[in-house]
Amino acid sequence: MRKKKSKPFKNTTEVRRQARLLVGSPPAAVTHTDPRKKPLKHKKRVELVDLDLS
């Protein structure tokens, strides 16, 4: 079995790794919901009326 090819060195990934070791991992991202897709707060109920067609 062949050896796994090593990835090229990237300075940015090493800087981020060092920062995580010193400071800690960043807080979790806050997800914002789209207000256009939110349901209405005080939506009135529509009552179904039985219609007699006969």
Sine and cosine of phi, psi and omega as CSV:
sin_phi,cos_phi,sin_psi,cos_psi,sin_omega,cos_omega
0.00,0.00,0.68,-0.74,-0.06,-1.00
-0.98,0.20,0.37,-0.93,0.07,-1.00
-0.95,0.31,0.51,-0.86,0.04,-1.00
-0.96,0.27,0.74,-0.68,-0.02,-1.00
-0.95,0.31,0.77,-0.64,-0.02,-1.00
-0.98,0.20,0.56,-0.83,0.00,-1.00
-0.98,0.22,0.46,-0.89,0.02,-1.00
-0.93,0.38,0.52,-0.85,-0.02,-1.00
-0.94,0.34,0.77,-0.64,0.08,-1.00
-0.87,-0.50,0.78,-0.62,-0.06,-1.00
-0.92,0.40,-0.61,0.79,-0.07,-1.00
-0.91,0.42,-0.63,0.78,0.00,-1.00
-0.93,0.38,-0.58,0.82,0.03,-1.00
-0.94,0.35,-0.62,0.78,0.03,-1.00
-0.90,0.43,-0.67,0.74,0.03,-1.00
-0.91,0.42,-0.64,0.77,0.02,-1.00
-0.89,0.46,-0.69,0.72,0.02,-1.00
-0.90,0.43,-0.64,0.77,0.01,-1.00
-0.91,0.42,-0.62,0.78,0.04,-1.00
-0.90,0.43,-0.58,0.81,0.02,-1.00
-0.94,0.35,-0.63,0.78,-0.05,-1.00
-0.99,0.15,-0.75,0.67,-0.14,-0.99
-0.99,-0.11,-0.61,0.79,-0.07,-1.00
0.89,-0.46,0.19,-0.98,-0.03,-1.00
-0.96,0.27,0.49,-0.87,-0.01,-1.00
-0.94,0.35,0.40,-0.92,0.01,-1.00
-0.91,0.41,0.36,-0.93,0.00,-1.00
-0.90,0.43,0.56,-0.83,-0.02,-1.00
-0.95,0.33,0.59,-0.80,0.03,-1.00
-1.00,-0.02,0.82,-0.58,0.01,-1.00
-1.00,-0.02,0.78,-0.63,0.02,-1.00
-0.98,-0.20,0.79,-0.62,0.03,-1.00
-0.99,0.10,0.51,-0.86,-0.01,-1.00
-0.96,0.27,0.87,-0.50,-0.04,-1.00
-0.91,0.42,-0.35,0.94,0.01,-1.00
-0.96,0.29,-0.39,0.92,-0.03,-1.00
-0.99,-0.14,-0.01,1.00,0.01,-1.00
-0.96,0.28,0.60,-0.80,0.09,-1.00
-0.95,0.30,0.42,-0.91,0.01,-1.00
-0.92,0.39,0.55,-0.84,-0.05,-1.00
-0.96,0.29,-0.75,0.67,-0.10,-0.99
-0.90,-0.43,0.89,0.45,-0.01,-1.00
-0.99,0.15,0.80,-0.60,-0.01,-1.00
-0.96,0.27,0.60,-0.80,0.03,-1.00
-0.98,0.20,0.66,-0.75,0.07,-1.00
-0.99,-0.16,0.90,-0.44,-0.02,-1.00
-0.99,0.11,0.67,-0.74,0.02,-1.00
-0.99,0.13,0.76,-0.65,-0.01,-1.00
-0.96,-0.27,0.79,-0.61,0.06,-1.00
-0.96,0.26,0.87,-0.49,0.00,-1.00
-0.99,-0.15,0.79,-0.62,0.09,-1.00
-0.99,-0.11,0.93,-0.36,-0.02,-1.00
-1.00,0.07,-0.22,0.98,-0.02,-1.00
-1.00,-0.02,0.00,0.00,0.00,0.00
